[in-house]
Amino acid sequence: MHVLPPDLLAGLEEEVPLFGDMLSGRYVSAQRDLEGLVAAGVPLAEVTDELGVRYPADFARAWSRLLAATAAGLRPAEG
């Protein structure tokens, strides 16, 4: 499973229509895409460093919210 923070996903969707598995069988073209990003001035090292810092924290918050919502839904009905 892959999880992206909502703001990152929204930003990506503004630039590229995302649907299904977009990388399987596309290693060579994916590599060219990354090279194109670098050529366009996208600092990939900075992007991946930021994801490495933000992603775990965002995922932990989302997981905590999911656990709380699940626990609330599993509580027996009062009455």
Secondary structure, DSSP 4 states (H G I P E B T S, - for coil): -----HHHHHHHHHHS---S--STT-HHHHHHHHHHHHHTT--HHHHHHHHHHHHHHHHHHHHHHHHHHHHHHHSPPP-
